[in-house]
Amino acid sequence: MPYAAITGWGHYAPERVIPNTELEQMVETNDEWIRTRTGIQRRHVVAPGQATSDLATRAATVALERAGLQAADLDLVIVATTSPDLLLPSTAALVQTKLGAHNAGAMDMNAACCGFMYALSAASAMIKGGGVQRILLCGAETISPYINWQDRNTCILFGDAAGAVVLEASDKPHGLHAYRLGAIPNTAEMLWIKAGATLNPITHASLDRHENCIQMNGSEVFKHAVRAMVDASLDVLKQVDCNPADIDLLIPHQANLRIIEAVAKRLELPLERTVINIQEYGNTSAASIPLALAEAADAGRLHTGDKVLLAAFGGGLTWAAGFLTWGGR
Ligand SMILES: CC(C)(COP(=O)(O)OP(=O)(O)OC[C@H]1O[C@@H](n2cnc3c(N)ncnc32)[C@H](O)[C@@H]1OP(=O)(O)O)[C@@H](O)C(=O)NCCC(=O)NCCS
């Protein structure tokens, strides 16, 4: 069983929606600016009491159904997240309990918006190595509590959601065939939540400075993002001896429509072969790629054997790309 095929997929976004027009009441911005500069029209945010494990569990339940598996069939639950329910235990441990996946191990992975890509690479390698047969991999984020809703640079961008895939050992040549992961040194401060963990515990002063919220240098992140996603994608395509023209679908991290368009243009991939759902969800960090993938699969945009290119970047600054062939079921 040398392959790790995606056999199930699911997504979930909380019911509460904040359209751009609602943000107009909170900060000096407007719908037109947000749409033209980012492509975002609305974002979903959690209800009080709803946490990352709840979103992940909803997406995972659908993914398990699609795969035709019971939770008890799973060997491992991984949650890629940068917004865990708790510092201890992992969000994956809570998802394992909520699903009843009592035969599975559980761990989180954090590579910010690249988390799903890093975890997909690791999970696929674990299955190919023969140590496990079935992994549930969720990308899930509750970013809204880490937003300073008075900061127009960031509050317009992010949303809460989850996506999930089931990976299974397979003798069919489906799943992730190549990946490239990286991180740019000395860029931590370009996109970070400065306070709230061991380096800078929360204090009254840090709360007053909103250091418990995302702070970002948007234009610098933008430049790095385009370059890193393109370079990583070309590297991966070279590994599998493919040209961009061979790609059936590009599924990029959804951070800004202009970033997605710039990446697709440089890869010479038409937007019709690019998944774009940023208008509905904004940037959902580690949930972004599995959410886009699940929506594309549900919309019939993925067929057995399709060649799919995934590309992401995020806090770190991390970057990642992967090439997979779609298995379906
Ligand atoms: C944040 C981002 C949308 C800003 O767009 P931009 O085109 O770079 O805009 P700038 O930051 O250059 O700002 C242009 C002007 O719009 C203003 N502006 C910024 N946010 C605004 C908002 N929400 N509404 C209205 N005006 C705004 C700025 O103050 C600036 O005004 P000035 O020219 O008078 O100084 C864009 O840089 C971006 O998406 N960066 C990447 C961020 C990202 O992806 N982060 C997550 C990584 S996973």
Ligand as a Chemical Component Dictionary entry (heavy atoms), coordinates in Angstrom:
data_LIG
# 
_chem_comp.id                   LIG 
_chem_comp.type                 NON-POLYMER 
_chem_comp.pdbx_formal_charge   0 
_chem_comp.three_letter_code    LIG 
# 
loop_
_chem_comp_atom.comp_id 
_chem_comp_atom.atom_id 
_chem_comp_atom.alt_atom_id 
_chem_comp_atom.type_symbol 
_chem_comp_atom.charge 
_chem_comp_atom.model_Cartn_x 
_chem_comp_atom.model_Cartn_y 
_chem_comp_atom.model_Cartn_z 
_chem_comp_atom.pdbx_ordinal 
LIG C1  C1  C 0 -3.713  44.035 4.038  1  
LIG C2  C2  C 0 -3.888  44.357 2.570  2  
LIG C3  C3  C 0 -5.273  43.957 2.101  3  
LIG C4  C4  C 0 -3.728  45.849 2.370  4  
LIG O1  O1  O 0 -3.867  46.156 0.984  5  
LIG P1  P1  P 0 -2.813  47.124 0.288  6  
LIG O2  O2  O 0 -3.239  47.265 -1.111 7  
LIG O3  O3  O 0 -1.439  46.560 0.544  8  
LIG O4  O4  O 0 -3.067  48.448 1.042  9  
LIG P2  P2  P 0 -2.020  49.342 1.847  10 
LIG O5  O5  O 0 -1.647  48.661 3.120  11 
LIG O6  O6  O 0 -0.916  49.733 0.906  12 
LIG O7  O7  O 0 -2.904  50.572 2.165  13 
LIG C5  C5  C 0 -3.397  51.449 1.151  14 
LIG C6  C6  C 0 -4.233  52.505 1.813  15 
LIG O8  O8  O 0 -5.460  51.948 2.267  16 
LIG C7  C7  C 0 -5.639  52.207 3.658  17 
LIG N1  N1  N 0 -6.316  51.063 4.266  18 
LIG C8  C8  C 0 -5.780  49.984 4.897  19 
LIG N2  N2  N 0 -6.749  49.171 5.311  20 
LIG C9  C9  C 0 -7.926  49.736 4.941  21 
LIG C10 C10 C 0 -9.268  49.360 5.086  22 
LIG N3  N3  N 0 -9.621  48.221 5.703  23 
LIG N4  N4  N 0 -10.208 50.153 4.570  24 
LIG C11 C11 C 0 -9.904  51.292 3.949  25 
LIG N5  N5  N 0 -8.625  51.730 3.777  26 
LIG C12 C12 C 0 -7.652  50.950 4.272  27 
LIG C13 C13 C 0 -4.247  52.394 4.190  28 
LIG O9  O9  O 0 -4.245  53.154 5.383  29 
LIG C14 C14 C 0 -3.572  53.109 3.047  30 
LIG O10 O10 O 0 -3.928  54.466 3.096  31 
LIG P3  P3  P 0 -2.842  55.602 2.736  32 
LIG O11 O11 O 0 -2.474  55.327 1.303  33 
LIG O12 O12 O 0 -3.605  56.854 2.956  34 
LIG O13 O13 O 0 -1.714  55.380 3.673  35 
LIG C15 C15 C 0 -2.817  43.624 1.697  36 
LIG O14 O14 O 0 -1.554  44.193 1.925  37 
LIG C16 C16 C 0 -2.731  42.167 1.994  38 
LIG O15 O15 O 0 -3.675  41.417 1.771  39 
LIG N6  N6  N 0 -1.552  41.679 2.450  40 
LIG C17 C17 C 0 -1.367  40.305 2.740  41 
LIG C18 C18 C 0 -1.938  40.017 4.082  42 
LIG C19 C19 C 0 -2.126  38.573 4.316  43 
LIG O16 O16 O 0 -2.355  37.834 3.397  44 
LIG N7  N7  N 0 -2.014  38.152 5.565  45 
LIG C20 C20 C 0 -2.262  36.831 5.953  46 
LIG C21 C21 C 0 -1.168  35.933 5.544  47 
LIG S1  S1  S 0 -1.586  34.262 5.760  48 
# 
loop_
_chem_comp_bond.comp_id 
_chem_comp_bond.atom_id_1 
_chem_comp_bond.atom_id_2 
_chem_comp_bond.value_order 
_chem_comp_bond.pdbx_ordinal 
LIG C1  C2  SING 1  
LIG C2  C3  SING 2  
LIG C2  C4  SING 3  
LIG C2  C15 SING 4  
LIG C4  O1  SING 5  
LIG O1  P1  SING 6  
LIG P1  O2  DOUB 7  
LIG P1  O3  SING 8  
LIG P1  O4  SING 9  
LIG O4  P2  SING 10 
LIG P2  O5  DOUB 11 
LIG P2  O6  SING 12 
LIG P2  O7  SING 13 
LIG O7  C5  SING 14 
LIG C5  C6  SING 15 
LIG C6  O8  SING 16 
LIG C6  C14 SING 17 
LIG O8  C7  SING 18 
LIG C7  N1  SING 19 
LIG C7  C13 SING 20 
LIG N1  C8  SING 21 
LIG N1  C12 SING 22 
LIG C8  N2  DOUB 23 
LIG N2  C9  SING 24 
LIG C9  C10 SING 25 
LIG C9  C12 DOUB 26 
LIG C10 N3  SING 27 
LIG C10 N4  DOUB 28 
LIG N4  C11 SING 29 
LIG C11 N5  DOUB 30 
LIG N5  C12 SING 31 
LIG C13 O9  SING 32 
LIG C13 C14 SING 33 
LIG C14 O10 SING 34 
LIG O10 P3  SING 35 
LIG P3  O11 DOUB 36 
LIG P3  O12 SING 37 
LIG P3  O13 SING 38 
LIG C15 O14 SING 39 
LIG C15 C16 SING 40 
LIG C16 O15 DOUB 41 
LIG C16 N6  SING 42 
LIG N6  C17 SING 43 
LIG C17 C18 SING 44 
LIG C18 C19 SING 45 
LIG C19 O16 DOUB 46 
LIG C19 N7  SING 47 
LIG N7  C20 SING 48 
LIG C20 C21 SING 49 
LIG C21 S1  SING 50 
# 
